[in-house]
Amino acid sequence: MPKIIIIFFGPPGSGKGTQAELLAKFTGWKKISTGDLFRAEIAAKTKLGVLADKYIKRGQLAPDKATISLVEKSLKQKASGFIFDGFPRTRWQLKELLVIFSKAFKKNDRVYALEVVVSDKEVKQRLGQRRVCACGKVYHLAYNPPIDDGVCDICGGKLFIRNDDKPQVIAHRLKVYHHDGEPLLDYFKKQSKLIKINGEQAIKKIHEEIVEKLKELRLI
């Protein structure tokens, strides 16, 4: 049986991480999130984890070579399929990932990109109305508001806007996504390996559409 590799793409706030997790549970495929991989290395205090921790504490991304090394290691696990969440982000990362695929997989294994499509306007609405509490509880003023305005239902703490959710930061994150992500999507589109999903639906509906599209392509 050929292995299936699905690479999730989508702007910040698109819900691609949630959908990648739902698809992993539905299929039993291994989900690869570089964030999760680095957190595991940091917790284990490996050489790579110590290096990554230094960058993360400074608010920077770990070096590409370290990320690629982790991804390559994770692909050695036994699985009938792999789901990528949040990687690759740049053309260089995609190039390196394709080299790894050529070594790790056979010619009949199938690689697809899956884009959770959400407009910039929707992203700004979703992230701009998100509020968080120091206890970890997350709210949304439109979809999941607190009982009392500005106050956490759980601990009574004052809600605040994360730096990532401030208008100027959201605008920058979208700009980076379009600049770095669109060339990657174009690559898969030219290969006829790009699956587009309407991300402006209920979570369950998005998952159902993903499953339907994958069944149509005989990937599941």
C-alpha positions, 0 to 999 in steps of 0.5 A: 500500500502506498503511503499518503502525505498531506501537507496542510496550508492556511493563514493564521487563524484558519483552523488548519491545526485543528483540522490536521488533528481531526484528520490524524484521528480519523485516519490513524496517520502520524501528524508531524508538527514542528512545534510539537517536535521541538517541545519534545526535544526541549523537554528531553533536554537533547542537544537539539532541544537545548539549541532550539530553546535558546531561539524560542526564548528569544522569540525566534524560529529555530534554524532551518537545518535543525527543523529539517533534521527533526522532520527527517527523524520523525519520518522514520516512524512506521505509519501508513500516512503522514500529516504535516502541520505548519511545515514547510513555510518557505521555498527552501524548506519545501525543497529540502522536504522534497529531498527527504521524501525522495529518500524516505518514500517510494515513487508510488507514495502520494503527496498532496497539499491541502489549503484551508482557504480563509479570507484576510477579512475573516482572519482579522475578524477571528483573531482580532476578537480573540481574548485570553486569560493568564489561566489559559482559557481562550474566548472569542467575543463573537463565538465564545464570549465570557459571561461578564465582559472582560472577565474570565469565567473560570478564575475571574482574571482580566482578559487580554489580547495576545500580542499575536492578535493585535491588528498590526501583528495580524496584518504582518503575519498575513503578509508573511503568509502570502509572501512565503506560502503562495509560491509553495501552493503554486508548486503543488497547483502546477503538479495538480496536487493541491486540494482547496477547502472552504475554511469559513464553515463550521469545524465539523463541516470543514472536516467532512469536506476534507474527508470527502475530497480525500475519498474522491482522490482515493487517498482514504 
